[in-house]
Amino acid sequence: KQGGLPAYMVDHEDQIDPQWVAGKQRIGVTAGASAPEVLVDRVIARLKQLGVSRISQLEGVQEHVAFPLPKGLSAVE
């Protein structure tokens, strides 16, 4: 949005409105580290259903982040 372009946040691929992609030449999809890969794949599949014909994956910064389990879920030592 800061660049003057529309942006939408979805939790599920069915939330994508076909009007969002109609007539667009380029569409960007980003996801946070906690977003399941299957959700990203479903969003891409939905975009293909809506007529997006070319998908390019750009290389991002490789992160090596590990989040510790909450105390209640970690093994007792």
N, CA, C and O of each residue as an XYZ file, in Angstrom:
308
protein
N       0.814     -1.193      0.000
C       0.000      0.000      0.000
C       0.858      1.258      0.000
O       0.475      2.262     -0.600
N       1.995      1.222      0.653
C       2.828      2.417      0.739
C       3.329      2.848     -0.630
O       3.628      4.025     -0.833
N       3.423      1.927     -1.562
C       3.868      2.242     -2.913
C       2.738      2.700     -3.812
O       2.945      2.903     -5.009
N       1.548      2.866     -3.258
C       0.413      3.321     -4.041
C      -0.328      2.215     -4.765
O      -1.179      2.489     -5.612
N      -0.018      0.978     -4.444
C      -0.683     -0.164     -5.069
C      -1.576     -0.857     -4.045
O      -1.282     -0.837     -2.850
N      -2.661     -1.469     -4.505
C      -3.521     -2.178     -3.557
C      -2.811     -3.393     -2.963
O      -2.017     -4.055     -3.629
N      -3.112     -3.665     -1.707
C      -2.550     -4.826     -1.015
C      -3.659     -5.466     -0.188
O      -4.511     -4.775      0.370
N      -3.636     -6.783     -0.119
C      -4.668     -7.521      0.601
C      -4.013     -8.602      1.448
O      -3.040     -9.227      1.025
N      -4.546     -8.818      2.636
C      -4.068     -9.899      3.488
C      -5.168    -10.948      3.573
O      -6.314    -10.635      3.895
N      -4.812    -12.184      3.282
C      -5.793    -13.270      3.319
C      -5.284    -14.385      4.223
O      -4.079    -14.598      4.360
N      -6.217    -15.083      4.829
C      -5.893    -16.242      5.654
C      -6.171    -17.545      4.916
O      -5.764    -18.620      5.357
N      -6.872    -17.438      3.784
C      -7.297    -18.626      3.045
C      -7.456    -18.228      1.584
O      -7.856    -17.102      1.286
N      -7.148    -19.139      0.678
C      -7.199    -18.827     -0.760
C      -8.583    -18.427     -1.242
O      -8.700    -17.690     -2.222
N      -9.629    -18.892     -0.582
C     -10.990    -18.539     -1.002
C     -11.329    -17.076     -0.736
O     -12.347    -16.579     -1.219
N     -10.495    -16.389      0.019
C     -10.725    -14.973      0.299
C     -10.251    -14.072     -0.842
O     -10.504    -12.867     -0.817
N      -9.578    -14.628     -1.824
C      -9.072    -13.825     -2.940
C     -10.236    -13.460     -3.853
O     -10.907    -14.336     -4.400
N     -10.466    -12.180     -4.009
C     -11.540    -11.662     -4.859
C     -11.042    -11.627     -6.306
O      -9.993    -11.040     -6.570
N     -11.756    -12.233     -7.239
C     -11.324    -12.216     -8.640
C     -11.077    -10.803     -9.180
O     -10.250    -10.626    -10.074
N     -11.768     -9.818     -8.663
C     -11.577     -8.431     -9.111
C     -10.175     -7.925     -8.783
O      -9.659     -7.036     -9.460
N      -9.563     -8.488     -7.750
C      -8.224     -8.055     -7.367
C      -7.200     -8.348     -8.456
O      -6.221     -7.614     -8.591
N      -7.406     -9.404     -9.234
C      -6.416     -9.806    -10.233
C      -6.832     -9.478    -11.663
O      -6.013     -9.542    -12.580
N      -8.095     -9.128    -11.853
C      -8.598     -8.838    -13.201
C      -7.815     -7.684    -13.828
O      -7.732     -6.591    -13.267
N      -7.248     -7.950    -14.994
C      -6.543     -6.916    -15.749
C      -5.166     -6.550    -15.228
O      -4.543     -5.619    -15.738
N      -4.684     -7.253    -14.235
C      -3.367     -6.935    -13.668
C      -2.272     -7.637    -14.464
O      -2.433     -8.778    -14.897
N      -1.154     -6.931    -14.648
C      -0.018     -7.523    -15.351
C       0.916     -8.262    -14.400
O       1.548     -9.248    -14.778
N       0.995     -7.778    -13.165
C       1.870     -8.412    -12.176
C       1.172     -8.453    -10.828
O       0.474     -7.521    -10.432
N       1.382     -9.556    -10.145
C       0.812     -9.756     -8.820
C       1.922    -10.307     -7.941
O       2.616    -11.247     -8.329
N       2.091     -9.735     -6.777
C       3.095    -10.223     -5.839
C       2.434    -10.949     -4.684
O       1.371    -10.551     -4.207
N       3.068    -12.005     -4.248
C       2.592    -12.763     -3.092
C       3.759    -12.871     -2.118
O       4.854    -13.291     -2.494
N       3.523    -12.495     -0.884
C       4.531    -12.658      0.157
C       3.904    -13.406      1.324
O       2.683    -13.430      1.481
N       4.746    -14.008      2.129
C       4.255    -14.737      3.301
C       5.281    -14.624      4.415
O       6.487    -14.584      4.170
N       4.790    -14.573      5.620
C       5.670    -14.531      6.778
C       6.244    -15.906      7.079
O       5.809    -16.915      6.524
N       7.215    -15.926      7.953
C       7.885    -17.183      8.304
C       6.931    -18.202      8.902
O       7.147    -19.407      8.776
N       5.874    -17.725      9.555
C       4.950    -18.662     10.201
C       3.850    -19.154      9.267
O       3.043    -19.998      9.656
N       3.808    -18.637      8.040
C       2.774    -19.071      7.089
C       3.100    -20.474      6.582
O       4.195    -20.706      6.070
N       2.166    -21.407      6.719
C       2.426    -22.760      6.213
C       2.623    -22.755      4.692
O       1.905    -22.068      3.966
N       3.589    -23.518      4.231
C       3.877    -23.599      2.794
C       2.651    -24.042      2.004
O       2.445    -23.599      0.875
N       1.837    -24.914      2.595
C       0.638    -25.398      1.912
C      -0.327    -24.243      1.641
O      -1.007    -24.245      0.614
N      -0.399    -23.269      2.528
C      -1.270    -22.115      2.306
C      -0.765    -21.284      1.131
O      -1.552    -20.846      0.292
N       0.535    -21.069      1.074
C       1.114    -20.315     -0.044
C       0.838    -21.050     -1.353
O       0.480    -20.423     -2.350
N       0.998    -22.361     -1.360
C       0.726    -23.158     -2.562
C      -0.737    -23.042     -2.981
O      -1.037    -22.973     -4.173
N      -1.640    -23.020     -2.018
C      -3.069    -22.897     -2.332
C      -3.397    -21.520     -2.888
O      -4.236    -21.396     -3.780
N      -2.747    -20.490     -2.374
C      -2.949    -19.140     -2.904
C      -2.486    -19.090     -4.358
O      -3.176    -18.525     -5.207
N      -1.344    -19.666     -4.646
C      -0.837    -19.684     -6.022
C      -1.775    -20.478     -6.924
O      -2.040    -20.063     -8.052
N      -2.278    -21.607     -6.448
C      -3.228    -22.403     -7.234
C      -4.492    -21.597     -7.522
O      -5.030    -21.660     -8.628
N      -4.960    -20.851     -6.547
C      -6.158    -20.013     -6.738
C      -5.886    -18.929     -7.781
O      -6.740    -18.661     -8.626
N      -4.729    -18.315     -7.732
C      -4.387    -17.296     -8.726
C      -4.358    -17.903    -10.127
O      -4.789    -17.264    -11.087
N      -3.859    -19.122    -10.250
C      -3.872    -19.805    -11.547
C      -5.302    -20.031    -12.019
O      -5.597    -19.861    -13.202
N      -6.198    -20.416    -11.100
C      -7.616    -20.593    -11.448
C      -8.220    -19.298    -11.969
O      -9.117    -19.314    -12.812
N      -7.721    -18.182    -11.462
C      -8.254    -16.872    -11.845
C      -7.573    -16.304    -13.087
O      -7.821    -15.158    -13.463
N      -6.716    -17.102    -13.725
C      -6.138    -16.689    -14.998
C      -4.695    -16.247    -14.976
O      -4.158    -15.868    -16.017
N      -4.048    -16.282    -13.828
C      -2.627    -15.946    -13.780
C      -1.879    -17.094    -14.444
O      -1.938    -18.233    -13.981
N      -1.174    -16.790    -15.533
C      -0.579    -17.862    -16.329
C       0.913    -18.056    -16.098
O       1.449    -19.124    -16.392
N       1.579    -17.056    -15.583
C       3.029    -17.174    -15.409
C       3.381    -16.938    -13.947
O       3.044    -15.901    -13.375
N       4.052    -17.897    -13.358
C       4.453    -17.814    -11.957
C       5.977    -17.812    -11.901
O       6.624    -18.695    -12.465
N       6.544    -16.832    -11.230
C       7.988    -16.759    -11.029
C       8.258    -16.661     -9.539
O       7.639    -15.860     -8.838
N       9.173    -17.469     -9.064
C       9.555    -17.401     -7.660
C      10.879    -16.674     -7.568
O      11.866    -17.084     -8.179
N      10.900    -15.600     -6.809
C      12.116    -14.828     -6.622
C      12.839    -15.328     -5.384
O      12.215    -15.682     -4.384
N      14.141    -15.351     -5.463
C      14.930    -15.780     -4.314
C      14.939    -14.669     -3.278
O      15.149    -13.499     -3.600
N      14.715    -15.039     -2.070
C      14.747    -14.089     -0.962
C      15.983    -14.328     -0.122
O      16.880    -15.082     -0.498
N      16.010    -13.683      0.999
C      17.113    -13.859      1.928
C      16.909    -15.176      2.664
O      15.840    -15.423      3.223
N      17.923    -16.009      2.663
C      17.846    -17.285      3.369
C      17.960    -17.022      4.859
O      18.944    -16.443      5.320
N      16.964    -17.443      5.605
C      16.970    -17.238      7.051
C      17.152    -18.569      7.764
O      16.673    -19.609      7.312
N      17.841    -18.514      8.867
C      18.045    -19.700      9.700
C      17.598    -19.342     11.116
O      18.413    -19.198     12.027
N      16.301    -19.204     11.270
C      15.738    -18.788     12.546
C      15.042    -19.978     13.184
O      14.283    -20.690     12.526
N      15.297    -20.186     14.441
C      14.619    -21.243     15.190
C      13.914    -20.601     16.374
O      14.508    -19.818     17.115
N      12.660    -20.936     16.542
C      11.886    -20.410     17.650
C      11.789    -21.482     18.731
O      11.395    -22.612     18.442
N      12.142    -21.144     19.972
C      12.036    -22.136     21.043
C      10.576    -22.430     21.372
O       9.709    -21.566     21.239
N      10.321    -23.659     21.800
C       8.974    -24.022     22.220
C       8.628    -23.283     23.508
O       9.505    -23.023     24.331
N       7.359    -22.946     23.684
C       6.949    -22.353     24.961
C       7.250    -23.323     26.104
O       7.272    -24.538     25.905
N       7.480    -22.783     27.296
C       7.862    -23.607     28.447
C       6.894    -24.757     28.693
O       7.325    -25.854     29.047
N       5.618    -24.533     28.518
C       4.630    -25.572     28.761
C       4.681    -26.720     27.767
O       4.136    -27.792     28.030
N       5.333    -26.506     26.620
C       5.404    -27.538     25.586
C       6.768    -28.199     25.484
O       6.901    -29.255     24.866
N       7.774    -27.592     26.080
C       9.116    -28.157     25.967
C       9.286    -29.332     26.924
O       8.580    -29.443     27.926
N      10.227    -30.197     26.600
C      10.488    -31.380     27.423
C      11.064    -30.956     28.769
O      11.863    -30.023     28.846
N      10.661    -31.634     29.804
C      11.174    -31.353     31.145
C      12.566    -31.944     31.255
O      12.796    -33.093     30.879
N      13.497    -31.149     31.775
C      14.880    -31.631     31.914
C      15.129    -32.117     33.310
O      16.234    -32.560     33.621
